[in-house]
Amino acid sequence: MSDRIEGKGSCLCGATSFVAKSMDRSVGACHCTMCRKWGGGPLMAVDCGTEVSFEGDDNVSVFDSSEWAERGFCRKCGTHLFYRLKDARQYIMPAGILDEQDRLVFDHQVFIDEKPSYYCFSNETENMTGAEMFAKYAPPSE
């Protein structure tokens, strides 16, 4: 699915809201260890592109989680707001904080090789290991 739409959402307490000008409709599950530690389970997320604007951005705290990415959350209620690729400034945002979730389709899973055995989704999805995901999406090394 390649059509992109405008998306809006907010944190649990409403102190931070956002508009994503070009959000993908595809929801992916990330099973990597970092995402599962961050949220207690897989991160169900949507690519919201680079054009994301926040209201209440003084309530956003950012954690530098790796060399290539950082994670943002509301400092008032703790809601996870984004996983952002540093170089591309690309926002990957939790599907659950979006206002209109009925327009989304769950169609892929990444880091399937790190998924623990205690859960399994019944949806038919594209499944990629961590290595396959980096090969497909990582920028070429210089």
A tleap script that builds the chain and sets N, CA, C and O, in Angstrom:
source leaprc.protein.ff14SB
mol = sequence {
  NMET SER ASP ARG ILE GLU GLY LYS GLY SER
  CYS LEU CYS GLY ALA THR SER PHE VAL ALA
  LYS SER MET ASP ARG SER VAL GLY ALA CYS
  HIE CYS THR MET CYS ARG LYS TRP GLY GLY
  GLY PRO LEU MET ALA VAL ASP CYS GLY THR
  GLU VAL SER PHE GLU GLY ASP ASP ASN VAL
  SER VAL PHE ASP SER SER GLU TRP ALA GLU
  ARG GLY PHE CYS ARG LYS CYS GLY THR HIE
  LEU PHE TYR ARG LEU LYS ASP ALA ARG GLN
  TYR ILE MET PRO ALA GLY ILE LEU ASP GLU
  GLN ASP ARG LEU VAL PHE ASP HIE GLN VAL
  PHE ILE ASP GLU LYS PRO SER TYR TYR CYS
  PHE SER ASN GLU THR GLU ASN MET THR GLY
  ALA GLU MET PHE ALA LYS TYR ALA PRO PRO
  SER CGLU
}
set mol.1.N position { 0.856 -1.168 0.000 }
set mol.1.CA position { 0.000 0.000 0.000 }
set mol.1.C position { 0.899 1.226 0.000 }
set mol.1.O position { 1.748 1.381 0.878 }
set mol.2.N position { 0.713 2.096 -0.983 }
set mol.2.CA position { 1.628 3.219 -1.107 }
set mol.2.C position { 0.971 4.581 -0.978 }
set mol.2.O position { 1.671 5.593 -0.944 }
set mol.3.N position { -0.360 4.637 -0.905 }
set mol.3.CA position { -0.977 5.955 -0.801 }
set mol.3.C position { -0.745 6.542 0.585 }
set mol.3.O position { -0.877 5.862 1.602 }
set mol.4.N position { -0.396 7.827 0.593 }
set mol.4.CA position { -0.081 8.510 1.845 }
set mol.4.C position { -1.189 9.511 2.138 }
set mol.4.O position { -1.791 10.090 1.234 }
set mol.5.N position { -1.434 9.695 3.415 }
set mol.5.CA position { -2.518 10.558 3.874 }
set mol.5.C position { -2.003 11.463 4.989 }
set mol.5.O position { -0.913 11.243 5.517 }
set mol.6.N position { -2.782 12.476 5.345 }
set mol.6.CA position { -2.444 13.292 6.511 }
set mol.6.C position { -2.921 12.545 7.746 }
set mol.6.O position { -4.014 11.979 7.757 }
set mol.7.N position { -2.097 12.548 8.784 }
set mol.7.CA position { -2.460 11.893 10.033 }
set mol.7.C position { -2.339 12.842 11.204 }
set mol.7.O position { -1.484 13.727 11.214 }
set mol.8.N position { -3.193 12.656 12.186 }
set mol.8.CA position { -3.156 13.471 13.402 }
set mol.8.C position { -3.226 12.549 14.600 }
set mol.8.O position { -3.747 11.437 14.517 }
set mol.9.N position { -2.694 13.023 15.715 }
set mol.9.CA position { -2.748 12.236 16.934 }
set mol.9.C position { -2.294 13.039 18.126 }
set mol.9.O position { -1.972 14.222 18.019 }
set mol.10.N position { -2.275 12.366 19.277 }
set mol.10.CA position { -1.870 13.037 20.511 }
set mol.10.C position { -1.452 12.008 21.550 }
set mol.10.O position { -1.669 10.805 21.403 }
set mol.11.N position { -0.849 12.527 22.595 }
set mol.11.CA position { -0.473 11.679 23.724 }
set mol.11.C position { -1.701 11.417 24.605 }
set mol.11.O position { -2.773 11.967 24.357 }
set mol.12.N position { -1.545 10.602 25.602 }
set mol.12.CA position { -2.634 10.218 26.499 }
set mol.12.C position { -3.221 11.409 27.255 }
set mol.12.O position { -4.439 11.502 27.403 }
set mol.13.N position { -2.377 12.314 27.732 }
set mol.13.CA position { -2.873 13.438 28.523 }
set mol.13.C position { -3.279 14.645 27.673 }
set mol.13.O position { -3.900 15.577 28.184 }
set mol.14.N position { -2.933 14.637 26.377 }
set mol.14.CA position { -3.290 15.738 25.486 }
set mol.14.C position { -2.320 16.909 25.503 }
set mol.14.O position { -2.559 17.907 24.822 }
set mol.15.N position { -1.231 16.816 26.262 }
set mol.15.CA position { -0.270 17.913 26.330 }
set mol.15.C position { 0.520 18.065 25.026 }
set mol.15.O position { 1.030 19.145 24.728 }
set mol.16.N position { 0.617 16.982 24.255 }
set mol.16.CA position { 1.341 16.996 22.990 }
set mol.16.C position { 0.452 16.423 21.900 }
set mol.16.O position { -0.116 15.342 22.059 }
set mol.17.N position { 0.331 17.146 20.795 }
set mol.17.CA position { -0.397 16.637 19.636 }
set mol.17.C position { 0.466 16.865 18.407 }
set mol.17.O position { 1.441 17.616 18.452 }
set mol.18.N position { 0.104 16.216 17.315 }
set mol.18.CA position { 0.921 16.333 16.112 }
set mol.18.C position { 0.075 16.184 14.856 }
set mol.18.O position { -1.040 15.662 14.881 }
set mol.19.N position { 0.645 16.660 13.766 }
set mol.19.CA position { 0.097 16.467 12.428 }
set mol.19.C position { 1.233 15.927 11.576 }
set mol.19.O position { 2.319 16.504 11.538 }
set mol.20.N position { 0.978 14.823 10.896 }
set mol.20.CA position { 1.925 14.246 9.942 }
set mol.20.C position { 1.360 14.496 8.548 }
set mol.20.O position { 0.297 13.976 8.209 }
set mol.21.N position { 2.053 15.280 7.747 }
set mol.21.CA position { 1.552 15.686 6.425 }
set mol.21.C position { 1.482 14.534 5.429 }
set mol.21.O position { 0.637 14.542 4.533 }
set mol.22.N position { 2.366 13.540 5.576 }
set mol.22.CA position { 2.415 12.454 4.590 }
set mol.22.C position { 2.644 11.118 5.293 }
set mol.22.O position { 3.754 10.586 5.306 }
set mol.23.N position { 1.581 10.596 5.869 }
set mol.23.CA position { 1.640 9.355 6.637 }
set mol.23.C position { 1.264 8.166 5.753 }
set mol.23.O position { 0.314 8.236 4.974 }
set mol.24.N position { 2.001 7.101 5.881 }
set mol.24.CA position { 1.679 5.861 5.184 }
set mol.24.C position { 0.478 5.227 5.884 }
set mol.24.O position { 0.250 5.485 7.066 }
set mol.25.N position { -0.278 4.419 5.187 }
set mol.25.CA position { -1.409 3.716 5.803 }
set mol.25.C position { -1.007 2.341 6.320 }
set mol.25.O position { -1.802 1.679 6.988 }
set mol.26.N position { 0.207 1.904 6.026 }
set mol.26.CA position { 0.679 0.589 6.440 }
set mol.26.C position { 1.169 0.608 7.881 }
set mol.26.O position { 1.947 1.477 8.275 }
set mol.27.N position { 0.708 -0.352 8.654 }
set mol.27.CA position { 1.182 -0.528 10.028 }
set mol.27.C position { 2.136 -1.709 10.037 }
set mol.27.O position { 1.855 -2.761 9.462 }
set mol.28.N position { 3.263 -1.520 10.697 }
set mol.28.CA position { 4.226 -2.601 10.854 }
set mol.28.C position { 4.450 -2.885 12.317 }
set mol.28.O position { 4.303 -2.007 13.167 }
set mol.29.N position { 4.806 -4.119 12.603 }
set mol.29.CA position { 5.172 -4.507 13.968 }
set mol.29.C position { 6.679 -4.700 14.010 }
set mol.29.O position { 7.239 -5.436 13.198 }
set mol.30.N position { 7.330 -4.041 14.951 }
set mol.30.CA position { 8.763 -4.247 15.154 }
set mol.30.C position { 8.939 -5.095 16.411 }
set mol.30.O position { 8.463 -4.746 17.491 }
set mol.31.N position { 9.633 -6.214 16.240 }
set mol.31.CA position { 9.845 -7.144 17.343 }
set mol.31.C position { 11.251 -7.045 17.929 }
set mol.31.O position { 11.646 -7.907 18.714 }
set mol.32.N position { 12.016 -6.012 17.566 }
set mol.32.CA position { 13.392 -5.923 18.063 }
set mol.32.C position { 13.398 -5.771 19.585 }
set mol.32.O position { 12.421 -5.331 20.189 }
set mol.33.N position { 14.493 -6.136 20.164 }
set mol.33.CA position { 14.634 -6.087 21.619 }
set mol.33.C position { 14.421 -4.679 22.157 }
set mol.33.O position { 13.773 -4.502 23.189 }
set mol.34.N position { 14.960 -3.670 21.467 }
set mol.34.CA position { 14.809 -2.292 21.955 }
set mol.34.C position { 13.347 -1.857 21.965 }
set mol.34.O position { 12.886 -1.273 22.946 }
set mol.35.N position { 12.610 -2.132 20.888 }
set mol.35.CA position { 11.196 -1.738 20.849 }
set mol.35.C position { 10.397 -2.462 21.933 }
set mol.35.O position { 9.530 -1.870 22.576 }
set mol.36.N position { 10.695 -3.743 22.131 }
set mol.36.CA position { 9.949 -4.486 23.156 }
set mol.36.C position { 10.286 -3.983 24.558 }
set mol.36.O position { 9.410 -3.945 25.423 }
set mol.37.N position { 11.530 -3.599 24.796 }
set mol.37.CA position { 11.880 -3.018 26.105 }
set mol.37.C position { 11.224 -1.654 26.282 }
set mol.37.O position { 10.775 -1.315 27.378 }
set mol.38.N position { 11.167 -0.873 25.207 }
set mol.38.CA position { 10.593 0.474 25.249 }
set mol.38.C position { 9.124 0.435 25.610 }
set mol.38.O position { 8.667 1.243 26.418 }
set mol.39.N position { 8.370 -0.492 25.026 }
set mol.39.CA position { 6.926 -0.479 25.232 }
set mol.39.C position { 6.337 -1.720 25.866 }
set mol.39.O position { 5.122 -1.791 26.054 }
set mol.40.N position { 7.162 -2.702 26.201 }
set mol.40.CA position { 6.647 -3.905 26.842 }
set mol.40.C position { 6.078 -4.916 25.861 }
set mol.40.O position { 5.529 -5.934 26.282 }
set mol.41.N position { 6.195 -4.662 24.580 }
set mol.41.CA position { 5.703 -5.566 23.544 }
set mol.41.C position { 6.148 -5.033 22.208 }
set mol.41.O position { 6.923 -4.077 22.158 }
set mol.42.N position { 5.684 -5.620 21.119 }
set mol.42.CA position { 6.111 -5.128 19.804 }
set mol.42.C position { 5.604 -3.707 19.575 }
set mol.42.O position { 4.537 -3.328 20.058 }
set mol.43.N position { 6.378 -2.938 18.838 }
set mol.43.CA position { 5.954 -1.591 18.466 }
set mol.43.C position { 5.112 -1.699 17.203 }
set mol.43.O position { 5.611 -2.107 16.154 }
set mol.44.N position { 3.852 -1.340 17.299 }
set mol.44.CA position { 2.951 -1.277 16.145 }
set mol.44.C position { 3.031 0.158 15.646 }
set mol.44.O position { 2.556 1.074 16.318 }
set mol.45.N position { 3.626 0.367 14.471 }
set mol.45.CA position { 3.976 1.727 14.072 }
set mol.45.C position { 3.697 2.011 12.602 }
set mol.45.O position { 3.520 1.108 11.784 }
set mol.46.N position { 3.666 3.316 12.304 }
set mol.46.CA position { 3.368 3.836 10.972 }
set mol.46.C position { 4.465 4.820 10.569 }
set mol.46.O position { 4.893 5.644 11.377 }
set mol.47.N position { 4.914 4.731 9.326 }
set mol.47.CA position { 5.873 5.685 8.782 }
set mol.47.C position { 5.135 6.996 8.524 }
set mol.47.O position { 4.242 7.057 7.679 }
set mol.48.N position { 5.510 8.037 9.253 }
set mol.48.CA position { 4.859 9.348 9.105 }
set mol.48.C position { 5.714 10.342 8.346 }
set mol.48.O position { 5.396 11.530 8.316 }
set mol.49.N position { 6.793 9.881 7.732 }
set mol.49.CA position { 7.620 10.755 6.908 }
set mol.49.C position { 8.412 11.777 7.703 }
set mol.49.O position { 8.686 11.587 8.889 }
set mol.50.N position { 8.771 12.850 7.042 }
set mol.50.CA position { 9.617 13.873 7.660 }
set mol.50.C position { 8.870 15.158 7.988 }
set mol.50.O position { 9.388 16.013 8.705 }
set mol.51.N position { 7.668 15.295 7.471 }
set mol.51.CA position { 6.902 16.519 7.705 }
set mol.51.C position { 5.908 16.313 8.846 }
set mol.51.O position { 4.711 16.129 8.624 }
set mol.52.N position { 6.430 16.348 10.068 }
set mol.52.CA position { 5.608 16.177 11.265 }
set mol.52.C position { 5.770 17.428 12.118 }
set mol.52.O position { 6.889 17.845 12.419 }
set mol.53.N position { 4.653 18.019 12.503 }
set mol.53.CA position { 4.712 19.212 13.360 }
set mol.53.C position { 3.988 18.904 14.669 }
set mol.53.O position { 2.975 18.205 14.687 }
set mol.54.N position { 4.522 19.436 15.751 }
set mol.54.CA position { 3.996 19.182 17.086 }
set mol.54.C position { 3.443 20.453 17.714 }
set mol.54.O position { 3.993 21.537 17.520 }
set mol.55.N position { 2.368 20.322 18.457 }
set mol.55.CA position { 1.901 21.353 19.379 }
set mol.55.C position { 2.225 20.829 20.760 }
set mol.55.O position { 2.041 19.645 21.041 }
set mol.56.N position { 2.704 21.704 21.620 }
set mol.56.CA position { 3.117 21.263 22.954 }
set mol.56.C position { 4.452 20.556 22.913 }
set mol.56.O position { 4.720 19.688 23.743 }
set mol.57.N position { 5.314 20.922 21.936 }
set mol.57.CA position { 6.593 20.230 21.806 }
set mol.57.C position { 7.540 20.486 22.974 }
set mol.57.O position { 8.559 19.807 23.098 }
set mol.58.N position { 7.217 21.461 23.838 }
set mol.58.CA position { 8.006 21.647 25.054 }
set mol.58.C position { 7.771 20.491 26.031 }
set mol.58.O position { 8.512 20.344 27.003 }
set mol.59.N position { 6.753 19.676 25.781 }
set mol.59.CA position { 6.477 18.501 26.607 }
set mol.59.C position { 7.107 17.228 26.055 }
set mol.59.O position { 6.917 16.150 26.618 }
set mol.60.N position { 7.855 17.341 24.959 }
set mol.60.CA position { 8.481 16.177 24.330 }
set mol.60.C position { 9.905 16.007 24.836 }
set mol.60.O position { 10.709 16.936 24.758 }
set mol.61.N position { 10.217 14.826 25.354 }
set mol.61.CA position { 11.590 14.466 25.722 }
set mol.61.C position { 12.086 13.458 24.702 }
set mol.61.O position { 11.315 12.652 24.181 }
set mol.62.N position { 13.378 13.511 24.423 }
set mol.62.CA position { 13.965 12.624 23.424 }
set mol.62.C position { 15.074 11.806 24.065 }
set mol.62.O position { 15.924 12.335 24.782 }
set mol.63.N position { 15.049 10.504 23.793 }
set mol.63.CA position { 16.072 9.576 24.270 }
set mol.63.C position { 16.890 9.116 23.070 }
set mol.63.O position { 16.331 8.614 22.095 }
set mol.64.N position { 18.189 9.281 23.132 }
set mol.64.CA position { 19.107 8.878 22.073 }
set mol.64.C position { 19.328 7.371 22.210 }
set mol.64.O position { 20.196 6.937 22.967 }
set mol.65.N position { 18.535 6.564 21.472 }
set mol.65.CA position { 18.534 5.121 21.695 }
set mol.65.C position { 19.579 4.345 20.898 }
set mol.65.O position { 19.875 3.199 21.237 }
set mol.66.N position { 20.145 4.939 19.850 }
set mol.66.CA position { 21.180 4.259 19.073 }
set mol.66.C position { 21.927 5.291 18.242 }
set mol.66.O position { 21.620 6.481 18.297 }
set mol.67.N position { 22.908 4.831 17.473 }
set mol.67.CA position { 23.662 5.736 16.611 }
set mol.67.C position { 22.775 6.349 15.534 }
set mol.67.O position { 23.027 7.467 15.085 }
set mol.68.N position { 21.747 5.632 15.122 }
set mol.68.CA position { 20.936 6.074 13.980 }
set mol.68.C position { 19.534 6.547 14.341 }
set mol.68.O position { 18.834 7.090 13.486 }
set mol.69.N position { 19.105 6.351 15.597 }
set mol.69.CA position { 17.717 6.700 15.925 }
set mol.69.C position { 17.576 7.245 17.343 }
set mol.69.O position { 18.419 7.031 18.214 }
set mol.70.N position { 16.469 7.959 17.527 }
set mol.70.CA position { 16.111 8.470 18.852 }
set mol.70.C position { 14.620 8.255 19.050 }
set mol.70.O position { 13.869 8.114 18.085 }
set mol.71.N position { 14.204 8.230 20.296 }
set mol.71.CA position { 12.803 7.967 20.631 }
set mol.71.C position { 12.261 9.110 21.463 }
set mol.71.O position { 12.908 9.569 22.404 }
set mol.72.N position { 11.071 9.567 21.111 }
set mol.72.CA position { 10.454 10.686 21.808 }
set mol.72.C position { 9.241 10.235 22.597 }
set mol.72.O position { 8.532 9.306 22.210 }
set mol.73.N position { 9.021 10.910 23.706 }
set mol.73.CA position { 7.875 10.606 24.553 }
set mol.73.C position { 7.394 11.870 25.241 }
set mol.73.O position { 8.141 12.841 25.356 }
set mol.74.N position { 6.139 11.862 25.703 }
set mol.74.CA position { 5.589 12.991 26.437 }
set mol.74.C position { 6.146 12.979 27.854 }
set mol.74.O position { 6.037 11.980 28.565 }
set mol.75.N position { 6.733 14.080 28.254 }
set mol.75.CA position { 7.320 14.131 29.603 }
set mol.75.C position { 6.258 14.227 30.700 }
set mol.75.O position { 6.579 14.045 31.874 }
set mol.76.N position { 4.995 14.510 30.341 }
set mol.76.CA position { 3.930 14.584 31.353 }
set mol.76.C position { 3.288 13.231 31.616 }
set mol.76.O position { 3.112 12.846 32.772 }
set mol.77.N position { 2.931 12.495 30.547 }
set mol.77.CA position { 2.211 11.232 30.749 }
set mol.77.C position { 3.010 10.004 30.332 }
set mol.77.O position { 2.605 8.880 30.630 }
set mol.78.N position { 4.142 10.194 29.645 }
set mol.78.CA position { 4.991 9.076 29.256 }
set mol.78.C position { 4.627 8.405 27.936 }
set mol.78.O position { 5.281 7.441 27.538 }
set mol.79.N position { 3.594 8.897 27.251 }
set mol.79.CA position { 3.198 8.290 25.982 }
set mol.79.C position { 4.364 8.279 24.998 }
set mol.79.O position { 5.058 9.282 24.834 }
set mol.80.N position { 4.571 7.141 24.349 }
set mol.80.CA position { 5.587 7.045 23.305 }
set mol.80.C position { 5.071 7.763 22.070 }
set mol.80.O position { 4.000 7.431 21.562 }
set mol.81.N position { 5.826 8.748 21.579 }
set mol.81.CA position { 5.389 9.583 20.466 }
set mol.81.C position { 6.037 9.228 19.139 }
set mol.81.O position { 5.382 9.285 18.098 }
set mol.82.N position { 7.313 8.863 19.159 }
set mol.82.CA position { 7.980 8.551 17.894 }
set mol.82.C position { 9.291 7.831 18.093 }
set mol.82.O position { 9.928 7.886 19.145 }
set mol.83.N position { 9.657 7.153 17.025 }
set mol.83.CA position { 10.987 6.619 16.781 }
set mol.83.C position { 11.439 7.410 15.565 }
set mol.83.O position { 10.789 7.350 14.521 }
set mol.84.N position { 12.544 8.155 15.674 }
set mol.84.CA position { 12.967 9.036 14.587 }
set mol.84.C position { 14.355 8.643 14.102 }
set mol.84.O position { 15.297 8.546 14.889 }
set mol.85.N position { 14.470 8.418 12.790 }
set mol.85.CA position { 15.765 8.159 12.176 }
set mol.85.C position { 16.519 9.484 12.111 }
set mol.85.O position { 16.031 10.451 11.526 }
set mol.86.N position { 17.691 9.529 12.703 }
set mol.86.CA position { 18.427 10.788 12.840 }
set mol.86.C position { 18.796 11.425 11.503 }
set mol.86.O position { 18.485 12.594 11.273 }
set mol.87.N position { 19.449 10.680 10.627 }
set mol.87.CA position { 19.921 11.265 9.365 }
set mol.87.C position { 18.778 11.702 8.467 }
set mol.87.O position { 18.814 12.799 7.909 }
set mol.88.N position { 17.773 10.867 8.320 }
set mol.88.CA position { 16.665 11.166 7.412 }
set mol.88.C position { 15.607 12.063 8.056 }
set mol.88.O position { 14.769 12.631 7.355 }
set mol.89.N position { 15.640 12.196 9.391 }
set mol.89.CA position { 14.617 12.949 10.143 }
set mol.89.C position { 13.227 12.357 9.891 }
set mol.89.O position { 12.227 13.076 9.868 }
set mol.90.N position { 13.184 11.045 9.704 }
set mol.90.CA position { 11.950 10.324 9.403 }
set mol.90.C position { 11.310 9.833 10.698 }
set mol.90.O position { 11.967 9.212 11.533 }
set mol.91.N position { 10.019 10.122 10.850 }
set mol.91.CA position { 9.273 9.757 12.036 }
set mol.91.C position { 8.515 8.447 11.819 }
set mol.91.O position { 7.761 8.305 10.856 }
set mol.92.N position { 8.725 7.504 12.718 }
set mol.92.CA position { 7.951 6.273 12.777 }
set mol.92.C position { 7.152 6.406 14.082 }
set mol.92.O position { 7.733 6.516 15.161 }
set mol.93.N position { 5.822 6.394 13.976 }
set mol.93.CA position { 5.001 6.720 15.145 }
set mol.93.C position { 4.080 5.568 15.515 }
set mol.93.O position { 3.563 4.874 14.640 }
set mol.94.N position { 3.875 5.363 16.822 }
set mol.94.CA position { 2.994 4.287 17.264 }
set mol.94.C position { 1.582 4.448 16.691 }
set mol.94.O position { 0.990 5.525 16.769 }
set mol.95.N position { 1.061 3.381 16.125 }
set mol.95.CA position { -0.275 3.426 15.515 }
set mol.95.C position { -1.345 3.802 16.534 }
set mol.95.O position { -2.328 4.454 16.182 }
set mol.96.N position { -1.171 3.406 17.775 }
set mol.96.CA position { -2.183 3.628 18.800 }
set mol.96.C position { -2.404 5.076 19.200 }
set mol.96.O position { -3.407 5.381 19.846 }
set mol.97.N position { -1.494 5.984 18.834 }
set mol.97.CA position { -1.687 7.392 19.195 }
set mol.97.C position { -2.345 8.192 18.071 }
set mol.97.O position { -2.598 9.387 18.220 }
set mol.98.N position { -2.619 7.528 16.950 }
set mol.98.CA position { -3.260 8.202 15.814 }
set mol.98.C position { -4.761 8.303 16.027 }
set mol.98.O position { -5.375 7.405 16.602 }
set mol.99.N position { -5.352 9.405 15.559 }
set mol.99.CA position { -6.780 9.627 15.740 }
set mol.99.C position { -7.651 8.698 14.902 }
set mol.99.O position { -8.627 8.152 15.415 }
set mol.100.N position { -7.325 8.506 13.633 }
set mol.100.CA position { -8.181 7.730 12.733 }
set mol.100.C position { -7.516 6.410 12.370 }
set mol.100.O position { -6.933 6.283 11.293 }
set mol.101.N position { -7.600 5.438 13.251 }
set mol.101.CA position { -6.919 4.169 13.056 }
set mol.101.C position { -7.624 3.242 12.072 }
set mol.101.O position { -7.027 2.274 11.602 }
set mol.102.N position { -8.885 3.526 11.755 }
set mol.102.CA position { -9.618 2.656 10.836 }
set mol.102.C position { -9.122 2.781 9.393 }
set mol.102.O position { -9.511 1.976 8.547 }
set mol.103.N position { -8.278 3.763 9.093 }
set mol.103.CA position { -7.711 3.924 7.746 }
set mol.103.C position { -6.412 3.142 7.583 }
set mol.103.O position { -5.810 3.174 6.510 }
set mol.104.N position { -5.968 2.442 8.623 }
set mol.104.CA position { -4.680 1.756 8.616 }
set mol.104.C position { -4.830 0.269 8.310 }
set mol.104.O position { -5.876 -0.332 8.555 }
set mol.105.N position { -3.759 -0.309 7.769 }
set mol.105.CA position { -3.732 -1.731 7.449 }
set mol.105.C position { -2.428 -2.329 7.983 }
set mol.105.O position { -1.344 -1.844 7.659 }
set mol.106.N position { -2.530 -3.368 8.792 }
set mol.106.CA position { -1.365 -4.069 9.330 }
set mol.106.C position { -0.860 -5.028 8.253 }
set mol.106.O position { -1.537 -5.997 7.910 }
set mol.107.N position { 0.358 -4.747 7.712 }
set mol.107.CA position { 0.803 -5.575 6.599 }
set mol.107.C position { 2.265 -6.015 6.627 }
set mol.107.O position { 2.708 -6.704 5.709 }
set mol.108.N position { 3.028 -5.634 7.659 }
set mol.108.CA position { 4.409 -6.119 7.695 }
set mol.108.C position { 4.944 -6.194 9.129 }
set mol.108.O position { 4.465 -5.516 10.039 }
set mol.109.N position { 5.959 -7.049 9.286 }
set mol.109.CA position { 6.627 -7.228 10.569 }
set mol.109.C position { 8.131 -7.244 10.311 }
set mol.109.O position { 8.607 -7.852 9.352 }
set mol.110.N position { 8.877 -6.554 11.197 }
set mol.110.CA position { 10.332 -6.536 11.072 }
set mol.110.C position { 10.966 -7.087 12.342 }
set mol.110.O position { 10.350 -7.140 13.406 }
set mol.111.N position { 12.202 -7.489 12.190 }
set mol.111.CA position { 12.943 -8.182 13.254 }
set mol.111.C position { 12.159 -9.414 13.710 }
set mol.111.O position { 12.088 -9.722 14.900 }
set mol.112.N position { 11.576 -10.109 12.735 }
set mol.112.CA position { 10.812 -11.319 13.030 }
set mol.112.C position { 11.711 -12.370 13.687 }
set mol.112.O position { 11.231 -13.240 14.414 }
set mol.113.N position { 13.010 -12.281 13.427 }
set mol.113.CA position { 13.964 -13.214 14.030 }
set mol.113.C position { 14.183 -12.948 15.519 }
set mol.113.O position { 14.757 -13.789 16.211 }
set mol.114.N position { 13.737 -11.798 16.024 }
set mol.114.CA position { 13.862 -11.491 17.454 }
set mol.114.C position { 12.537 -11.634 18.197 }
set mol.114.O position { 12.483 -11.417 19.408 }
set mol.115.N position { 11.465 -11.998 17.486 }
set mol.115.CA position { 10.143 -12.131 18.105 }
set mol.115.C position { 10.150 -13.302 19.090 }
set mol.115.O position { 10.542 -14.412 18.732 }
set mol.116.N position { 9.716 -13.054 20.334 }
set mol.116.CA position { 9.633 -14.167 21.283 }
set mol.116.C position { 8.488 -15.109 20.898 }
set mol.116.O position { 7.579 -14.730 20.160 }
set mol.117.N position { 8.547 -16.305 21.395 }
set mol.117.CA position { 7.563 -17.323 20.991 }
set mol.117.C position { 6.219 -17.211 21.705 }
set mol.117.O position { 5.288 -17.933 21.346 }
set mol.118.N position { 6.082 -16.342 22.691 }
set mol.118.CA position { 4.844 -16.307 23.477 }
set mol.118.C position { 3.695 -15.537 22.821 }
set mol.118.O position { 2.598 -15.502 23.377 }
set mol.119.N position { 3.913 -14.919 21.657 }
set mol.119.CA position { 2.804 -14.301 20.938 }
set mol.119.C position { 2.980 -14.518 19.436 }
set mol.119.O position { 4.078 -14.777 18.945 }
set mol.120.N position { 1.848 -14.402 18.724 }
set mol.120.CA position { 1.850 -14.578 17.278 }
set mol.120.C position { 0.625 -13.869 16.713 }
set mol.120.O position { -0.485 -14.049 17.216 }
set mol.121.N position { 0.821 -13.061 15.669 }
set mol.121.CA position { -0.296 -12.381 15.019 }
set mol.121.C position { -0.888 -13.296 13.954 }
set mol.121.O position { -0.156 -14.039 13.300 }
set mol.122.N position { -2.184 -13.249 13.778 }
set mol.122.CA position { -2.833 -14.099 12.783 }
set mol.122.C position { -2.877 -13.458 11.400 }
set mol.122.O position { -3.160 -14.149 10.421 }
set mol.123.N position { -2.606 -12.160 11.289 }
set mol.123.CA position { -2.622 -11.478 9.996 }
set mol.123.C position { -1.554 -12.044 9.061 }
set mol.123.O position { -0.473 -12.430 9.505 }
set mol.124.N position { -1.860 -12.088 7.782 }
set mol.124.CA position { -0.869 -12.413 6.766 }
set mol.124.C position { -0.068 -11.145 6.499 }
set mol.124.O position { -0.635 -10.132 6.089 }
set mol.125.N position { 1.249 -11.188 6.726 }
set mol.125.CA position { 2.092 -10.009 6.568 }
set mol.125.C position { 3.397 -10.378 5.874 }
set mol.125.O position { 3.766 -11.550 5.798 }
set mol.126.N position { 4.085 -9.364 5.372 }
set mol.126.CA position { 5.460 -9.569 4.920 }
set mol.126.C position { 6.301 -9.641 6.192 }
set mol.126.O position { 6.166 -8.786 7.067 }
set mol.127.N position { 7.161 -10.642 6.304 }
set mol.127.CA position { 7.994 -10.819 7.487 }
set mol.127.C position { 9.458 -10.720 7.100 }
set mol.127.O position { 9.923 -11.424 6.204 }
set mol.128.N position { 10.195 -9.825 7.794 }
set mol.128.CA position { 11.614 -9.639 7.511 }
set mol.128.C position { 12.431 -9.799 8.777 }
set mol.128.O position { 12.029 -9.349 9.850 }
set mol.129.N position { 13.581 -10.442 8.646 }
set mol.129.CA position { 14.529 -10.493 9.753 }
set mol.129.C position { 15.168 -9.117 9.886 }
set mol.129.O position { 14.958 -8.249 9.039 }
set mol.130.N position { 15.940 -8.916 10.938 }
set mol.130.CA position { 16.663 -7.656 11.093 }
set mol.130.C position { 17.613 -7.419 9.937 }
set mol.130.O position { 17.690 -6.305 9.417 }
set mol.131.N position { 18.341 -8.452 9.523 }
set mol.131.CA position { 19.293 -8.318 8.420 }
set mol.131.C position { 18.571 -7.973 7.119 }
set mol.131.O position { 19.044 -7.132 6.356 }
set mol.132.N position { 17.436 -8.611 6.862 }
set mol.132.CA position { 16.670 -8.316 5.650 }
set mol.132.C position { 16.134 -6.881 5.670 }
set mol.132.O position { 16.125 -6.203 4.643 }
set mol.133.N position { 15.691 -6.425 6.841 }
set mol.133.CA position { 15.166 -5.077 6.963 }
set mol.133.C position { 16.267 -4.044 6.702 }
set mol.133.O position { 16.041 -3.079 5.973 }
set mol.134.N position { 17.465 -4.235 7.293 }
set mol.134.CA position { 18.564 -3.302 7.055 }
set mol.134.C position { 18.989 -3.325 5.597 }
set mol.134.O position { 19.298 -2.275 5.033 }
set mol.135.N position { 19.011 -4.499 4.973 }
set mol.135.CA position { 19.388 -4.598 3.561 }
set mol.135.C position { 18.399 -3.843 2.677 }
set mol.135.O position { 18.794 -3.238 1.680 }
set mol.136.N position { 17.147 -3.876 3.029 }
set mol.136.CA position { 16.120 -3.229 2.208 }
set mol.136.C position { 16.050 -1.723 2.415 }
set mol.136.O position { 15.853 -0.981 1.452 }
set mol.137.N position { 16.211 -1.248 3.672 }
set mol.137.CA position { 15.938 0.155 3.988 }
set mol.137.C position { 17.140 0.995 4.386 }
set mol.137.O position { 17.077 2.220 4.288 }
set mol.138.N position { 18.218 0.393 4.826 }
set mol.138.CA position { 19.367 1.179 5.300 }
set mol.138.C position { 20.016 1.920 4.145 }
set mol.138.O position { 20.134 1.375 3.047 }
set mol.139.N position { 20.442 3.164 4.381 }
set mol.139.CA position { 21.157 3.873 3.316 }
set mol.139.C position { 22.482 3.187 3.038 }
set mol.139.O position { 23.070 2.584 3.935 }
set mol.140.N position { 22.960 3.275 1.794 }
set mol.140.CA position { 24.247 2.635 1.465 }
set mol.140.C position { 25.390 3.259 2.262 }
set mol.140.O position { 25.404 4.467 2.497 }
set mol.141.N position { 26.352 2.425 2.679 }
set mol.141.CA position { 27.511 2.941 3.423 }
set mol.141.C position { 28.472 3.619 2.464 }
set mol.141.O position { 28.575 3.288 1.283 }
set mol.142.N position { 29.154 4.568 3.032 }
set mol.142.CA position { 30.125 5.314 2.202 }
set mol.142.C position { 31.493 4.699 2.292 }
set mol.142.O position { 32.432 5.189 1.664 }
savepdb mol mol.pdb
quit
